[in-house]
Amino acid sequence: MYATETVEFVGGPYDGYHQPLNRVADGLVRDAAVPVSINTILAVSGEDHGPLLPCTRLALYHLRLVDGSWQYHFQGVMACSTA
């Protein structure tokens, strides 16, 4: 199935963010760990973000199909590995 819409992030630091889908929706990963820093959030929202800072936390999301729309639902956060 080809998607022409977006996947929405629900909850957590990326709440409300819509990532355009430009590939097969069936290829989306079920569980995603997304780096979190203030300038990463600014970068995905299209704002001026300056140099990207090292990751300190990961936001964990789980993919669901809700009423025909793909959504990543926030599951929690964990520290980034420094090794």
Summary of the structure (lengths in Angstrom):
residues: 83
radius of gyration: 13.4
end to end distance: 38.4
largest distance: 40.5
contacts: 199
relative contact order: 0.28
helix: 12%
strand: 45%
